[in-house]
Amino acid sequence: IYNTSNFGWSNLDDFKTIRNPVDLKVNIRPNEFTDCKLVFINSRSVFPGTPDKKNYVFKGIPKGEEVWIVAIQYRDQVPYLGMQKIKTENKTFEIIMSEYTLEELKMELKKLDEK
């Protein structure tokens, strides 16, 4: 559904030199049917979260960056999406997952292309 190359974004697996790194968490329980990423608006890059027992964790990311939290989940073959625009900080963010049709999900993800 959201392949980074389809949107013209690049994958970001690591931040090399950060002055004020923060650890951000998203309060979604990880499982095999859930994916959570940060989409950095200015650099048009995607950073994958690391699952722990209760959250997705984004370690050592730049502080104060505008990003989208994007979480996609499938329950009984039905897609759910949670998206929230935030500034990065040391915090656990709550995200609300809502049910979408596949077409609605694609339309919502187009918001990621807007600056």
C-alpha angles and dihedrals in degrees: 000000000000108000107170094224090057090060098042093248129131129229116248114200100168143011110228105195120013124170100200107017120188135194113228126190131197114208100229120120108241120234138149092274097053132079127182128186141163116233111205107216101204098043095036090226135136125224119194121225123234114230120230127172097289108007149029109251128206108194127196098004124153116274121240098018120144109240141159118234104217120189124175123186136174121214116179089344091304117123121234125189134195119186128172131168111221144153113248118254141141096285145111110243123208114219128191118222117213130189117249138175114242091256092049090049091054090050092050091050089056086073086074090070092059118091 
